[in-house]
Amino acid sequence: MRNQKKPQNHAQIVYLSHGGGPLPILGDAGHKAMVNFMRELPSRLRKPDAILVISAHWEESTATLSGAPAPPMLYDYYGFPDEAYEINYPAPGNPGLADRIAGLLIKNSIPARIDLQRGFDHGVFIPLKLMYPEADIPSLQLSLLRGLDPAAHIALGKALRELTDENILVIGSGFSFHNMGAFSRRGINAPDPANDAFQNWLIEVCAGPISRSEREQLLIDWQKAPSARYCHPREEHLLPLHVCLGMADKPAETIFDDYILGKRAVAFLW
C-alpha cells in the first residue's frame, strides 16, 4: 500500500530571525545572508491563505490579536534614515481569523482579546516585505505575554493546534541571538564560541531526535542552556520559538544557519 500524502492544506510553521530594525530593507551588508534566505523562502513553501505572526515586538498582559481590516504601519524603531519611516506593507488584515483564534485560546483557558487599532510592527513588515512583496496575503499578529513565561508561550502554541489543518503560515518572528551589545554593525563574523554553543543547543532541541515532551521541557528550562543569558539578556526574541514549537507536531528542519550583524543565527521550519 502506498503511503498516503499529507493533506495540502496543513499549516506551515517557521521561526526566523528578523534582523536589526529596518536594516534588512535598507541594504545593510550585515544582513545579506538573511535577506537572501527570506527572499528565497517562499519557493519552499505553499502560498498560504493567511499569515499569523508572533512578533517579539508586541507584549500584552492578555494574549492579543490584531483585528484591523487594514493594519497601519508601526515604525517601532528610532534613529534611522528617513526612508526607514516610509516603508509600507499594505497587506490586508484578517479580522475573521483573529476572532477564530481568540476563540481557540479562550476555549483552551487562555484569556484573549482583539486590538482593532494595532498596526504591523517591524517584526511583521520586515520579513513579509522580503518574503511576499506583493502584500496580497491577509496577515495578522498575536502578541507575546508580559512576564515572558516560557511555559505560557508553549501553551499558546498548543492552543493553536486546531489551525494545523488549514493553509496558514505561522511565523515566529524573533532572533535566535539577541544581545544588542554584541552585534557588529560592520557585519564582521568573528568567532564566538558562546554564541555557537547556544545555536547548537537550539538545533539539537528543535531538530534533534527527542520526544515532544522532552523538547518542550528543555525550552521551558532554556536558561540552563549554554550561554543562554549571553545570547538573550532578555528573552522576547526567543519566545516566538516557544509558540511555534508548542504548535508543531514533529521535529523541525533547520533552514537557516548563518550570520546576521556578525552573529550566528538560525531558523526552523515545521
MISE-974434 format. One record per residue (C-alpha): y, z, x; residue in one letter; residue number from 0. Coordinates in pm, whole numbers. Example, Ala and Ser with C-alpha at 12.3 -4.5 7.8 and 13.67 -1.06 7.14 Angstrom:
# residues 2
@Y:-450 | Z:780 | X:1230 | resn:A | resi:0
@Y:-106 | Z:714 | X:1367 | resn:S | resi:1
***
This chain:
# residues 270
@Y:0 | Z:0 | X:0 | resn:M | resi:0
@Y:344 | Z:-88 | X:131 | resn:R | resi:1
@Y:594 | Z:185 | X:184 | resn:N | resi:2
@Y:850 | Z:190 | X:-95 | resn:Q | resi:3
@Y:1201 | Z:116 | X:20 | resn:K | resi:4
@Y:1457 | Z:386 | X:-29 | resn:K | resi:5
@Y:1692 | Z:300 | X:-319 | resn:P | resi:6
@Y:2001 | Z:115 | X:-209 | resn:Q | resi:7
@Y:2235 | Z:347 | X:-396 | resn:N | resi:8
@Y:2179 | Z:660 | X:-190 | resn:H | resi:9
@Y:2474 | Z:834 | X:-30 | resn:A | resi:10
@Y:2562 | Z:783 | X:335 | resn:Q | resi:11
@Y:2692 | Z:1085 | X:529 | resn:I | resi:12
@Y:2892 | Z:1069 | X:853 | resn:V | resi:13
@Y:3050 | Z:1339 | X:1068 | resn:Y | resi:14
@Y:3303 | Z:1194 | X:1310 | resn:L | resi:15
@Y:3581 | Z:1290 | X:1546 | resn:S | resi:16
@Y:3909 | Z:1151 | X:1413 | resn:H | resi:17
@Y:4118 | Z:1179 | X:1730 | resn:G | resi:18
@Y:4461 | Z:1318 | X:1802 | resn:G | resi:19
@Y:4710 | Z:1276 | X:1517 | resn:G | resi:20
@Y:4827 | Z:916 | X:1474 | resn:P | resi:21
@Y:4743 | Z:819 | X:1834 | resn:L | resi:22
@Y:4440 | Z:602 | X:1745 | resn:P | resi:23
@Y:4663 | Z:379 | X:1530 | resn:I | resi:24
@Y:4940 | Z:372 | X:1792 | resn:L | resi:25
@Y:4721 | Z:209 | X:2058 | resn:G | resi:26
@Y:4665 | Z:516 | X:2277 | resn:D | resi:27
@Y:4433 | Z:430 | X:2567 | resn:A | resi:28
@Y:4251 | Z:763 | X:2545 | resn:G | resi:29
@Y:4122 | Z:663 | X:2201 | resn:H | resi:30
@Y:3986 | Z:319 | X:2288 | resn:K | resi:31
@Y:3616 | Z:410 | X:2256 | resn:A | resi:32
@Y:3678 | Z:592 | X:1928 | resn:M | resi:33
@Y:3882 | Z:307 | X:1779 | resn:V | resi:34
@Y:3617 | Z:52 | X:1871 | resn:N | resi:35
@Y:3348 | Z:274 | X:1718 | resn:F | resi:36
@Y:3533 | Z:323 | X:1391 | resn:M | resi:37
@Y:3615 | Z:-45 | X:1352 | resn:R | resi:38
@Y:3250 | Z:-136 | X:1401 | resn:E | resi:39
@Y:3101 | Z:148 | X:1194 | resn:L | resi:40
@Y:3123 | Z:-28 | X:854 | resn:P | resi:41
@Y:2893 | Z:-301 | X:987 | resn:S | resi:42
@Y:2608 | Z:-47 | X:995 | resn:R | resi:43
@Y:2688 | Z:98 | X:652 | resn:L | resi:44
@Y:2664 | Z:-39 | X:300 | resn:R | resi:45
@Y:3007 | Z:-76 | X:145 | resn:K | resi:46
@Y:3041 | Z:235 | X:-70 | resn:P | resi:47
@Y:3168 | Z:254 | X:-426 | resn:D | resi:48
@Y:3370 | Z:563 | X:-335 | resn:A | resi:49
@Y:3455 | Z:772 | X:-28 | resn:I | resi:50
@Y:3468 | Z:1152 | X:-17 | resn:L | resi:51
@Y:3635 | Z:1300 | X:292 | resn:V | resi:52
@Y:3611 | Z:1662 | X:402 | resn:I | resi:53
@Y:3910 | Z:1683 | X:635 | resn:S | resi:54
@Y:3973 | Z:1951 | X:897 | resn:A | resi:55
@Y:4337 | Z:1946 | X:793 | resn:H | resi:56
@Y:4309 | Z:2098 | X:447 | resn:W | resi:57
@Y:4217 | Z:2461 | X:383 | resn:E | resi:58
@Y:4233 | Z:2637 | X:45 | resn:E | resi:59
@Y:4115 | Z:2974 | X:-84 | resn:S | resi:60
@Y:3918 | Z:2785 | X:-353 | resn:T | resi:61
@Y:3730 | Z:2459 | X:-294 | resn:A | resi:62
@Y:3989 | Z:2200 | X:-397 | resn:T | resi:63
@Y:3962 | Z:1827 | X:-465 | resn:L | resi:64
@Y:4240 | Z:1573 | X:-458 | resn:S | resi:65
@Y:4277 | Z:1426 | X:-806 | resn:G | resi:66
@Y:4577 | Z:1196 | X:-776 | resn:A | resi:67
@Y:4508 | Z:842 | X:-901 | resn:P | resi:68
@Y:4734 | Z:700 | X:-627 | resn:A | resi:69
@Y:4748 | Z:958 | X:-345 | resn:P | resi:70
@Y:5067 | Z:958 | X:-135 | resn:P | resi:71
@Y:5070 | Z:985 | X:244 | resn:M | resi:72
@Y:5082 | Z:1328 | X:403 | resn:L | resi:73
@Y:5213 | Z:1300 | X:760 | resn:Y | resi:74
@Y:5078 | Z:1633 | X:880 | resn:D | resi:75
@Y:5184 | Z:1595 | X:1244 | resn:Y | resi:76
@Y:5511 | Z:1606 | X:1433 | resn:Y | resi:77
@Y:5678 | Z:1481 | X:1750 | resn:G | resi:78
@Y:5553 | Z:1122 | X:1736 | resn:F | resi:79
@Y:5747 | Z:790 | X:1730 | resn:P | resi:80
@Y:5898 | Z:671 | X:1402 | resn:D | resi:81
@Y:5613 | Z:426 | X:1345 | resn:E | resi:82
@Y:5374 | Z:721 | X:1307 | resn:A | resi:83
@Y:5558 | Z:807 | X:985 | resn:Y | resi:84
@Y:5539 | Z:455 | X:849 | resn:E | resi:85
@Y:5158 | Z:431 | X:847 | resn:I | resi:86
@Y:5040 | Z:353 | X:496 | resn:N | resi:87
@Y:4694 | Z:362 | X:343 | resn:Y | resi:88
@Y:4727 | Z:271 | X:-27 | resn:P | resi:89
@Y:4367 | Z:325 | X:-135 | resn:A | resi:90
@Y:4331 | Z:444 | X:-495 | resn:P | resi:91
@Y:4215 | Z:794 | X:-569 | resn:G | resi:92
@Y:3915 | Z:874 | X:-785 | resn:N | resi:93
@Y:4005 | Z:1136 | X:-1049 | resn:P | resi:94
@Y:3676 | Z:1087 | X:-1233 | resn:G | resi:95
@Y:3470 | Z:1164 | X:-924 | resn:L | resi:96
@Y:3695 | Z:1462 | X:-848 | resn:A | resi:97
@Y:3613 | Z:1601 | X:-1194 | resn:D | resi:98
@Y:3241 | Z:1548 | X:-1144 | resn:R | resi:99
@Y:3236 | Z:1710 | X:-801 | resn:I | resi:100
@Y:3433 | Z:2009 | X:-928 | resn:A | resi:101
@Y:3170 | Z:2042 | X:-1199 | resn:G | resi:102
@Y:2888 | Z:2030 | X:-945 | resn:L | resi:103
@Y:3050 | Z:2302 | X:-737 | resn:L | resi:104
@Y:3109 | Z:2526 | X:-1036 | resn:I | resi:105
@Y:2750 | Z:2470 | X:-1153 | resn:K | resi:106
@Y:2642 | Z:2596 | X:-810 | resn:N | resi:107
@Y:2858 | Z:2911 | X:-840 | resn:S | resi:108
@Y:3133 | Z:2779 | X:-612 | resn:I | resi:109
@Y:3479 | Z:2809 | X:-774 | resn:P | resi:110
@Y:3665 | Z:2477 | X:-764 | resn:A | resi:111
@Y:3990 | Z:2323 | X:-874 | resn:R | resi:112
@Y:4169 | Z:1989 | X:-862 | resn:I | resi:113
@Y:4507 | Z:1923 | X:-697 | resn:D | resi:114
@Y:4687 | Z:1637 | X:-871 | resn:L | resi:115
@Y:4958 | Z:1603 | X:-604 | resn:Q | resi:116
@Y:4771 | Z:1620 | X:-273 | resn:R | resi:117
@Y:4812 | Z:1314 | X:-51 | resn:G | resi:118
@Y:4591 | Z:1168 | X:221 | resn:F | resi:119
@Y:4630 | Z:1368 | X:544 | resn:D | resi:120
@Y:4564 | Z:1208 | X:882 | resn:H | resi:121
@Y:4205 | Z:1328 | X:881 | resn:G | resi:122
@Y:4163 | Z:1076 | X:598 | resn:V | resi:123
@Y:4401 | Z:788 | X:662 | resn:F | resi:124
@Y:4335 | Z:751 | X:1036 | resn:I | resi:125
@Y:3957 | Z:691 | X:1017 | resn:P | resi:126
@Y:3976 | Z:500 | X:689 | resn:L | resi:127
@Y:4252 | Z:270 | X:810 | resn:K | resi:128
@Y:4032 | Z:181 | X:1107 | resn:L | resi:129
@Y:3712 | Z:151 | X:907 | resn:M | resi:130
@Y:3833 | Z:-6 | X:583 | resn:Y | resi:131
@Y:4180 | Z:-151 | X:646 | resn:P | resi:132
@Y:4180 | Z:-330 | X:309 | resn:E | resi:133
@Y:4220 | Z:15 | X:144 | resn:A | resi:134
@Y:4022 | Z:-110 | X:-156 | resn:D | resi:135
@Y:3767 | Z:175 | X:-190 | resn:I | resi:136
@Y:3858 | Z:470 | X:-417 | resn:P | resi:137
@Y:3887 | Z:777 | X:-195 | resn:S | resi:138
@Y:3937 | Z:1149 | X:-236 | resn:L | resi:139
@Y:3933 | Z:1471 | X:-35 | resn:Q | resi:140
@Y:3756 | Z:1804 | X:-53 | resn:L | resi:141
@Y:3918 | Z:2099 | X:120 | resn:S | resi:142
@Y:3769 | Z:2347 | X:359 | resn:L | resi:143
@Y:3762 | Z:2713 | X:257 | resn:L | resi:144
@Y:4002 | Z:2963 | X:409 | resn:R | resi:145
@Y:3825 | Z:3219 | X:620 | resn:G | resi:146
@Y:3619 | Z:2936 | X:775 | resn:L | resi:147
@Y:3283 | Z:3097 | X:696 | resn:D | resi:148
@Y:3013 | Z:2859 | X:829 | resn:P | resi:149
@Y:2754 | Z:2961 | X:568 | resn:A | resi:150
@Y:3002 | Z:2895 | X:287 | resn:A | resi:151
@Y:3057 | Z:2540 | X:416 | resn:H | resi:152
@Y:2684 | Z:2470 | X:435 | resn:I | resi:153
@Y:2668 | Z:2594 | X:74 | resn:A | resi:154
@Y:2943 | Z:2345 | X:-16 | resn:L | resi:155
@Y:2727 | Z:2066 | X:121 | resn:G | resi:156
@Y:2418 | Z:2188 | X:-65 | resn:K | resi:157
@Y:2617 | Z:2187 | X:-389 | resn:A | resi:158
@Y:2691 | Z:1816 | X:-334 | resn:L | resi:159
@Y:2326 | Z:1711 | X:-303 | resn:R | resi:160
@Y:2322 | Z:1563 | X:-653 | resn:E | resi:161
@Y:2555 | Z:1294 | X:-517 | resn:L | resi:162
@Y:2292 | Z:1167 | X:-276 | resn:T | resi:163
@Y:2154 | Z:922 | X:-534 | resn:D | resi:164
@Y:2490 | Z:745 | X:-559 | resn:E | resi:165
@Y:2651 | Z:481 | X:-340 | resn:N | resi:166
@Y:2906 | Z:722 | X:-197 | resn:I | resi:167
@Y:3018 | Z:757 | X:164 | resn:L | resi:168
@Y:3077 | Z:1120 | X:260 | resn:V | resi:169
@Y:3282 | Z:1166 | X:577 | resn:I | resi:170
@Y:3317 | Z:1497 | X:756 | resn:G | resi:171
@Y:3638 | Z:1425 | X:943 | resn:S | resi:172
@Y:3684 | Z:1670 | X:1228 | resn:G | resi:173
@Y:3641 | Z:1667 | X:1605 | resn:F | resi:174
@Y:3335 | Z:1794 | X:1791 | resn:S | resi:175
@Y:3562 | Z:1913 | X:2074 | resn:F | resi:176
@Y:3896 | Z:2060 | X:1971 | resn:H | resi:177
@Y:4059 | Z:2263 | X:2245 | resn:N | resi:178
@Y:4414 | Z:2130 | X:2237 | resn:M | resi:179
@Y:4499 | Z:2269 | X:2580 | resn:G | resi:180
@Y:4207 | Z:2091 | X:2748 | resn:A | resi:181
@Y:4266 | Z:1735 | X:2627 | resn:F | resi:182
@Y:4401 | Z:1478 | X:2871 | resn:S | resi:183
@Y:4693 | Z:1281 | X:2727 | resn:R | resi:184
@Y:4635 | Z:1037 | X:3012 | resn:R | resi:185
@Y:4279 | Z:988 | X:2894 | resn:G | resi:186
@Y:4119 | Z:1092 | X:3225 | resn:I | resi:187
@Y:3746 | Z:1150 | X:3171 | resn:N | resi:188
@Y:3699 | Z:1432 | X:3421 | resn:A | resi:189
@Y:3362 | Z:1611 | X:3438 | resn:P | resi:190
@Y:3348 | Z:1914 | X:3208 | resn:D | resi:191
@Y:3010 | Z:2092 | X:3209 | resn:P | resi:192
@Y:3122 | Z:2336 | X:2940 | resn:A | resi:193
@Y:3212 | Z:2052 | X:2704 | resn:N | resi:194
@Y:2885 | Z:1875 | X:2783 | resn:D | resi:195
@Y:2682 | Z:2187 | X:2710 | resn:A | resi:196
@Y:2825 | Z:2220 | X:2359 | resn:F | resi:197
@Y:2798 | Z:1849 | X:2276 | resn:Q | resi:198
@Y:2435 | Z:1851 | X:2394 | resn:N | resi:199
@Y:2370 | Z:2155 | X:2176 | resn:W | resi:200
@Y:2519 | Z:1980 | X:1874 | resn:L | resi:201
@Y:2299 | Z:1674 | X:1930 | resn:I | resi:202
@Y:1990 | Z:1893 | X:1962 | resn:E | resi:203
@Y:2073 | Z:2087 | X:1644 | resn:V | resi:204
@Y:2176 | Z:1793 | X:1427 | resn:C | resi:205
@Y:1941 | Z:1522 | X:1551 | resn:A | resi:206
@Y:1650 | Z:1715 | X:1703 | resn:G | resi:207
@Y:1301 | Z:1765 | X:1556 | resn:P | resi:208
@Y:1358 | Z:2104 | X:1394 | resn:I | resi:209
@Y:1334 | Z:2225 | X:1036 | resn:S | resi:210
@Y:1625 | Z:2213 | X:793 | resn:R | resi:211
@Y:1634 | Z:2592 | X:768 | resn:S | resi:212
@Y:1645 | Z:2631 | X:1146 | resn:E | resi:213
@Y:1916 | Z:2367 | X:1171 | resn:R | resi:214
@Y:2126 | Z:2546 | X:913 | resn:E | resi:215
@Y:2083 | Z:2886 | X:1078 | resn:Q | resi:216
@Y:2182 | Z:2751 | X:1418 | resn:L | resi:217
@Y:2501 | Z:2606 | X:1272 | resn:L | resi:218
@Y:2576 | Z:2929 | X:1089 | resn:I | resi:219
@Y:2546 | Z:3105 | X:1428 | resn:D | resi:220
@Y:2733 | Z:2828 | X:1611 | resn:W | resi:221
@Y:2948 | Z:3079 | X:1804 | resn:Q | resi:222
@Y:2634 | Z:3169 | X:2004 | resn:K | resi:223
@Y:2608 | Z:2811 | X:2134 | resn:A | resi:224
@Y:2702 | Z:2733 | X:2496 | resn:P | resi:225
@Y:3080 | Z:2717 | X:2544 | resn:S | resi:226
@Y:3134 | Z:2739 | X:2169 | resn:A | resi:227
@Y:3474 | Z:2906 | X:2175 | resn:R | resi:228
@Y:3595 | Z:2693 | X:2465 | resn:Y | resi:229
@Y:3526 | Z:2381 | X:2260 | resn:C | resi:230
@Y:3652 | Z:2534 | X:1934 | resn:H | resi:231
@Y:3907 | Z:2812 | X:1978 | resn:P | resi:232
@Y:3947 | Z:2770 | X:1601 | resn:R | resi:233
@Y:3663 | Z:2605 | X:1410 | resn:E | resi:234
@Y:3834 | Z:2399 | X:1139 | resn:E | resi:235
@Y:3740 | Z:2074 | X:1317 | resn:H | resi:236
@Y:3373 | Z:2175 | X:1337 | resn:L | resi:237
@Y:3319 | Z:2291 | X:978 | resn:L | resi:238
@Y:3321 | Z:1944 | X:816 | resn:P | resi:239
@Y:2992 | Z:1907 | X:1006 | resn:L | resi:240
@Y:2850 | Z:2208 | X:822 | resn:H | resi:241
@Y:2930 | Z:2046 | X:487 | resn:V | resi:242
@Y:2762 | Z:1722 | X:595 | resn:C | resi:243
@Y:2454 | Z:1896 | X:725 | resn:L | resi:244
@Y:2427 | Z:2107 | X:410 | resn:G | resi:245
@Y:2423 | Z:1790 | X:202 | resn:M | resi:246
@Y:2181 | Z:1594 | X:423 | resn:A | resi:247
@Y:1804 | Z:1594 | X:377 | resn:D | resi:248
@Y:1696 | Z:1473 | X:720 | resn:K | resi:249
@Y:1789 | Z:1488 | X:1090 | resn:P | resi:250
@Y:2100 | Z:1295 | X:1190 | resn:A | resi:251
@Y:2130 | Z:992 | X:1413 | resn:E | resi:252
@Y:2382 | Z:1027 | X:1696 | resn:T | resi:253
@Y:2606 | Z:722 | X:1656 | resn:I | resi:254
@Y:2889 | Z:806 | X:1897 | resn:F | resi:255
@Y:2877 | Z:989 | X:2229 | resn:D | resi:256
@Y:3183 | Z:901 | X:2435 | resn:D | resi:257
@Y:3525 | Z:1022 | X:2542 | resn:Y | resi:258
@Y:3837 | Z:1083 | X:2333 | resn:I | resi:259
@Y:4150 | Z:1207 | X:2509 | resn:L | resi:260
@Y:3939 | Z:1266 | X:2819 | resn:G | resi:261
@Y:3682 | Z:1487 | X:2646 | resn:K | resi:262
@Y:3330 | Z:1405 | X:2530 | resn:R | resi:263
@Y:3286 | Z:1396 | X:2153 | resn:A | resi:264
@Y:3005 | Z:1294 | X:1921 | resn:V | resi:265
@Y:2949 | Z:1155 | X:1572 | resn:A | resi:266
@Y:2645 | Z:1169 | X:1345 | resn:F | resi:267
@Y:2503 | Z:961 | X:1061 | resn:L | resi:268
@Y:2256 | Z:1071 | X:795 | resn:W | resi:269
***
